[in-house]
Amino acid sequence: MKDHLDRMNKSIFSALMILALGASLALTGCMEQPPEPVTEQQQTTPAYIPRAALFHPPVQYQGRISPNGAKVSWLSLKDGGLNLFIANSDDPASAKQYTNTKNGVEIHYWSPNSAFVLFTQHSSDLQHLQTFSLNVQSGEVIKLGPDQKNVDVKLQKVSRNWPNSALISINDRDAHWPDLYRINLRTAERKLVLKNNKYIRLIADDDLVPRIGITSQADGSQTWVLLLRDGQTKTLFQVPASKVKGTKPLRFDPSGTVLYMLDQRNMRHSIFTSIDLLDGRRQVLAEVPGFDIERVWFHPVTTQPLAGYINADLPQWLALDQGFAPALEQMRQQLGPHFNILAATSDAMQLVLYSDQPDRAGKYSLFNRETGNTSTMFETALTAAITANSKSRMVKIITRDNFKMIGYLSPATVNADNQPQAAPLVIIPQPWPGSRMVYGFDPQIPWLNSRGYSVLEINTRGAGRLGFAYKKQQNIQLAASDLLDAAKWANKAGWAVPGKISALGTSLGGSTVLRALSRPENQFACAVTLDSLVDIPGTYQWLLANNPSMAQSLGSAFAFASDSPDTGLMQQLSPHLQTKNISKPVLLLHSSSMPGASLEASLQYATQLKTRGTPVTLATLEGKIDSWYDNKVIPPALAVSEQFFAQCLGGLAEPFGDDLANIRVKLPVGAEQIKGLSKALGPECCTQE
């Protein structure tokens, strides 16, 4: 579900699955100075969008078009899963359902000759992935690999040089090292192409011949080798562990002698390059100083690079072929800056696009290069969750030391000139060192907007992937001051109702919120945190033993003069030692995704705050966290937060409903602070164990 879920990764509640990761109508010139305050006007109370509609799996997604343009395909939520549908491209009503399973379809592709659709399903019984070939004309479906427990059958590549075959990986010989097979899409007859004993990734040319192999070393670095015809190998280069994420193979040209790739070796950002495998010559094809080129779109047949994508303050597609530039501009004007090219006809004249905005769920569209127009294929969200027009916009906020923070404002209401009107405001900082708030759909924005709150997502110091200015200012000590400055700016700009500003922070962002709330100059009325790092050194030590890569990420935020993190600074910025004087109401949410020691630290911290007179509530939520949409922790976290915000900021609140069912919620501290909560949970909710 990558098309849709890529847009979900900045949600504050997605931190429960390990953290990851701005506006459709950018303000002209980006606000360098606060605008004149806007007079608050009385507004008709809006009807809220139900939580169940907003935080819902996509009802349709993964739109595709056949290479010949005759058919369109997509996945639709029906019969308990996301199942495959195909229709004539000029007659959507002709759609026919081709799969019928609760497991649903993970992903699907068209063969280059438009004769087959290849799709992959997960079997919960066998705990494996199976790939199928659908003959579009006959409707026959065949399996392309064995049905064995824990054996994954995955599509690697299709090519017009082999129109009736596909390159498939199967790990039936060795669970760790899948072999490559060329498999006939009509008969499932397979031929071994490469017996794999060490490569974590193999890249094949258009003849379905593996040409590049990548091995991983103990230190996290990678070695790229050229696979020669006689079975020998030749080392091409090494990729340091710190550069692996930004160094990726993309594809070969039709000759199989030129490899296109994203390259971060010896660079602070990823660039788009090509390597001639015959003479080793490297050519830089595109570079944007300070920003990673994250993806490249190629012509489906000629493989000519047409466009590159960067995620700057606003997402941006760069024309790598000037003949494609008008199409990119037309798509941007019609869909906003955040769109992705997912599929195309063989002549690249009809493109399938996914687009969204921070406050509007995604949709799939068809773009016709001949006419320059887009038409909607389908929406991904339930009808009740689709907002009419996006009100989000990028803003730049000047801090006390003249640093320009990039943020995304999604107002609850706007005036006739599309300018924000004053409303209670919720400010959300980025959750993790090096992460950032991005311009893309986040369901918590329409959730809060429809309750009457404007939302300001802000990238404080410590955010990453925002260019050289942020790179030079990687001082996490300033993050709390940045948050305070954002609140001050919002008041001065007239975006917020005075005295009605809250903050919502996850993980390290939650720690930032708590530190800001302890400052005497803060303008917050209250705050909510989810899995905030109350004891940063303790969390760091736990991560070192259980998740070294996350430990490295956290430690990097506290390493300035050396590669080793400053544990003294960790202590200094830990809320349980530094934020004991908070007078405003605080809701601390703690999920079972955090280690037990963290829960103990949160309990001690909440008890200390209560002893000092802070109106604090600690809610612990215990439930499984298998996937974003199956996360049993999210509904109660939303429901509890919503009641808290209504009590503090005065907005709408949807009743608890069934959101507290099938999960264990405890209120060991401050049960009395949120009206109706302890009653909704029952008598066992509110005692320490």
Secondary structure in CASP SS format (residue, H / E / C, confidence):
PFRMAT SS
TARGET T0000
AUTHOR 0000-0000-0000
METHOD secondary structure of the structure
MODEL  1
M C 1.00
K H 1.00
D H 1.00
H H 1.00
L H 1.00
D H 1.00
R H 1.00
M H 1.00
N C 1.00
K C 1.00
S C 1.00
I H 1.00
F H 1.00
S H 1.00
A H 1.00
L H 1.00
M H 1.00
I C 1.00
L C 1.00
A C 1.00
L C 1.00
G C 1.00
A C 1.00
S C 1.00
L C 1.00
A C 1.00
L C 1.00
T C 1.00
G C 1.00
C C 1.00
M C 1.00
E C 1.00
Q C 1.00
P C 1.00
P C 1.00
E C 1.00
P C 1.00
V C 1.00
T C 1.00
E C 1.00
Q C 1.00
Q C 1.00
Q C 1.00
T C 1.00
T C 1.00
P C 1.00
A C 1.00
Y C 1.00
I C 1.00
P C 1.00
R H 1.00
A H 1.00
A H 1.00
L H 1.00
F C 1.00
H C 1.00
P C 1.00
P C 1.00
V C 1.00
Q E 1.00
Y E 1.00
Q E 1.00
G E 1.00
R E 1.00
I E 1.00
S C 1.00
P C 1.00
N C 1.00
G C 1.00
A C 1.00
K E 1.00
V E 1.00
S E 1.00
W E 1.00
L E 1.00
S E 1.00
L E 1.00
K E 1.00
D C 1.00
G C 1.00
G E 1.00
L E 1.00
N E 1.00
L E 1.00
F E 1.00
I E 1.00
A E 1.00
N E 1.00
S C 1.00
D C 1.00
D E 1.00
P E 1.00
A E 1.00
S E 1.00
A E 1.00
K E 1.00
Q E 1.00
Y C 1.00
T C 1.00
N C 1.00
T C 1.00
K C 1.00
N C 1.00
G C 1.00
V C 1.00
E C 1.00
I E 1.00
H E 1.00
Y E 1.00
W E 1.00
S C 1.00
P C 1.00
N C 1.00
S C 1.00
A C 1.00
F E 1.00
V E 1.00
L E 1.00
F E 1.00
T E 1.00
Q E 1.00
H E 1.00
S E 1.00
S C 1.00
D C 1.00
L C 1.00
Q C 1.00
H E 1.00
L E 1.00
Q E 1.00
T E 1.00
F E 1.00
S E 1.00
L E 1.00
N E 1.00
V C 1.00
Q C 1.00
S C 1.00
G C 1.00
E C 1.00
V E 1.00
I E 1.00
K E 1.00
L C 1.00
G C 1.00
P C 1.00
D C 1.00
Q C 1.00
K C 1.00
N C 1.00
V C 1.00
D C 1.00
V E 1.00
K E 1.00
L E 1.00
Q E 1.00
K E 1.00
V E 1.00
S E 1.00
R C 1.00
N C 1.00
W E 1.00
P E 1.00
N E 1.00
S E 1.00
A E 1.00
L E 1.00
I E 1.00
S E 1.00
I E 1.00
N C 1.00
D C 1.00
R C 1.00
D C 1.00
A C 1.00
H C 1.00
W C 1.00
P C 1.00
D E 1.00
L E 1.00
Y E 1.00
R E 1.00
I E 1.00
N E 1.00
L C 1.00
R C 1.00
T C 1.00
A C 1.00
E C 1.00
R E 1.00
K E 1.00
L E 1.00
V E 1.00
L E 1.00
K C 1.00
N C 1.00
N C 1.00
K C 1.00
Y C 1.00
I C 1.00
R E 1.00
L E 1.00
I E 1.00
A E 1.00
D C 1.00
D C 1.00
D C 1.00
L C 1.00
V C 1.00
P E 1.00
R E 1.00
I E 1.00
G E 1.00
I E 1.00
T E 1.00
S E 1.00
Q C 1.00
A C 1.00
D C 1.00
G C 1.00
S C 1.00
Q E 1.00
T E 1.00
W E 1.00
V E 1.00
L E 1.00
L E 1.00
L C 1.00
R C 1.00
D C 1.00
G C 1.00
Q C 1.00
T E 1.00
K E 1.00
T E 1.00
L E 1.00
F E 1.00
Q E 1.00
V E 1.00
P C 1.00
A H 1.00
S H 1.00
K H 1.00
V C 1.00
K C 1.00
G C 1.00
T C 1.00
K E 1.00
P E 1.00
L E 1.00
R E 1.00
F E 1.00
D C 1.00
P C 1.00
S C 1.00
G C 1.00
T C 1.00
V E 1.00
L E 1.00
Y E 1.00
M E 1.00
L E 1.00
D E 1.00
Q C 1.00
R C 1.00
N C 1.00
M C 1.00
R C 1.00
H C 1.00
S C 1.00
I E 1.00
F E 1.00
T E 1.00
S E 1.00
I E 1.00
D E 1.00
L C 1.00
L C 1.00
D C 1.00
G C 1.00
R C 1.00
R E 1.00
Q E 1.00
V E 1.00
L E 1.00
A E 1.00
E C 1.00
V E 1.00
P C 1.00
G C 1.00
F E 1.00
D C 1.00
I E 1.00
E E 1.00
R E 1.00
V E 1.00
W E 1.00
F E 1.00
H C 1.00
P C 1.00
V C 1.00
T C 1.00
T C 1.00
Q C 1.00
P E 1.00
L E 1.00
A E 1.00
G E 1.00
Y E 1.00
I E 1.00
N E 1.00
A C 1.00
D C 1.00
L C 1.00
P E 1.00
Q E 1.00
W E 1.00
L E 1.00
A E 1.00
L C 1.00
D C 1.00
Q H 1.00
G H 1.00
F H 1.00
A H 1.00
P H 1.00
A H 1.00
L H 1.00
E H 1.00
Q H 1.00
M H 1.00
R H 1.00
Q H 1.00
Q H 1.00
L H 1.00
G C 1.00
P C 1.00
H C 1.00
F E 1.00
N E 1.00
I E 1.00
L E 1.00
A E 1.00
A E 1.00
T C 1.00
S C 1.00
D C 1.00
A C 1.00
M C 1.00
Q E 1.00
L E 1.00
V E 1.00
L E 1.00
Y E 1.00
S E 1.00
D E 1.00
Q E 1.00
P C 1.00
D C 1.00
R E 1.00
A E 1.00
G E 1.00
K E 1.00
Y E 1.00
S E 1.00
L E 1.00
F E 1.00
N E 1.00
R C 1.00
E C 1.00
T C 1.00
G C 1.00
N E 1.00
T E 1.00
S E 1.00
T E 1.00
M E 1.00
F E 1.00
E E 1.00
T C 1.00
A C 1.00
L C 1.00
T H 1.00
A H 1.00
A H 1.00
I C 1.00
T C 1.00
A C 1.00
N C 1.00
S C 1.00
K C 1.00
S C 1.00
R E 1.00
M E 1.00
V E 1.00
K E 1.00
I E 1.00
I E 1.00
T C 1.00
R C 1.00
D C 1.00
N C 1.00
F C 1.00
K E 1.00
M E 1.00
I E 1.00
G E 1.00
Y E 1.00
L E 1.00
S E 1.00
P C 1.00
A C 1.00
T C 1.00
V E 1.00
N C 1.00
A C 1.00
D C 1.00
N C 1.00
Q C 1.00
P E 1.00
Q C 1.00
A C 1.00
A E 1.00
P E 1.00
L E 1.00
V E 1.00
I E 1.00
I E 1.00
P E 1.00
Q C 1.00
P C 1.00
W C 1.00
P C 1.00
G C 1.00
S C 1.00
R C 1.00
M C 1.00
V C 1.00
Y C 1.00
G C 1.00
F C 1.00
D C 1.00
P C 1.00
Q H 1.00
I H 1.00
P H 1.00
W H 1.00
L H 1.00
N H 1.00
S C 1.00
R C 1.00
G C 1.00
Y C 1.00
S E 1.00
V E 1.00
L E 1.00
E E 1.00
I E 1.00
N C 1.00
T C 1.00
R C 1.00
G C 1.00
A C 1.00
G C 1.00
R C 1.00
L C 1.00
G C 1.00
F H 1.00
A H 1.00
Y H 1.00
K H 1.00
K H 1.00
Q C 1.00
Q C 1.00
N C 1.00
I H 1.00
Q H 1.00
L H 1.00
A H 1.00
A H 1.00
S H 1.00
D H 1.00
L H 1.00
L H 1.00
D H 1.00
A H 1.00
A H 1.00
K H 1.00
W H 1.00
A H 1.00
N H 1.00
K H 1.00
A H 1.00
G C 1.00
W C 1.00
A E 1.00
V E 1.00
P E 1.00
G E 1.00
K E 1.00
I E 1.00
S E 1.00
A E 1.00
L E 1.00
G E 1.00
T E 1.00
S C 1.00
L H 1.00
G H 1.00
G H 1.00
S H 1.00
T H 1.00
V H 1.00
L H 1.00
R H 1.00
A H 1.00
L H 1.00
S C 1.00
R C 1.00
P C 1.00
E C 1.00
N C 1.00
Q C 1.00
F C 1.00
A C 1.00
C E 1.00
A E 1.00
V E 1.00
T E 1.00
L E 1.00
D C 1.00
S C 1.00
L C 1.00
V C 1.00
D C 1.00
I H 1.00
P H 1.00
G H 1.00
T H 1.00
Y H 1.00
Q H 1.00
W H 1.00
L H 1.00
L H 1.00
A H 1.00
N H 1.00
N C 1.00
P H 1.00
S H 1.00
M H 1.00
A H 1.00
Q H 1.00
S H 1.00
L H 1.00
G H 1.00
S H 1.00
A C 1.00
F C 1.00
A C 1.00
F C 1.00
A C 1.00
S C 1.00
D C 1.00
S C 1.00
P C 1.00
D C 1.00
T H 1.00
G H 1.00
L H 1.00
M H 1.00
Q H 1.00
Q H 1.00
L C 1.00
S C 1.00
P H 1.00
H H 1.00
L H 1.00
Q H 1.00
T C 1.00
K C 1.00
N C 1.00
I C 1.00
S C 1.00
K C 1.00
P C 1.00
V E 1.00
L E 1.00
L E 1.00
L E 1.00
H E 1.00
S E 1.00
S C 1.00
S C 1.00
M C 1.00
P C 1.00
G H 1.00
A H 1.00
S H 1.00
L H 1.00
E H 1.00
A H 1.00
S H 1.00
L H 1.00
Q H 1.00
Y H 1.00
A H 1.00
T H 1.00
Q H 1.00
L H 1.00
K H 1.00
T H 1.00
R C 1.00
G C 1.00
T C 1.00
P C 1.00
V E 1.00
T E 1.00
L E 1.00
A E 1.00
T E 1.00
L E 1.00
E E 1.00
G C 1.00
K C 1.00
I C 1.00
D C 1.00
S C 1.00
W C 1.00
Y C 1.00
D C 1.00
N C 1.00
K C 1.00
V C 1.00
I H 1.00
P H 1.00
P H 1.00
A H 1.00
L H 1.00
A H 1.00
V H 1.00
S H 1.00
E H 1.00
Q H 1.00
F H 1.00
F H 1.00
A H 1.00
Q H 1.00
C H 1.00
L H 1.00
G C 1.00
G C 1.00
L C 1.00
A C 1.00
E C 1.00
P C 1.00
F C 1.00
G C 1.00
D C 1.00
D C 1.00
L C 1.00
A C 1.00
N C 1.00
I C 1.00
R E 1.00
V E 1.00
K E 1.00
L E 1.00
P E 1.00
V E 1.00
G C 1.00
A H 1.00
E H 1.00
Q H 1.00
I C 1.00
K C 1.00
G C 1.00
L H 1.00
S H 1.00
K H 1.00
A H 1.00
L H 1.00
G C 1.00
P H 1.00
E H 1.00
C H 1.00
C H 1.00
T C 1.00
Q C 1.00
E C 1.00
END
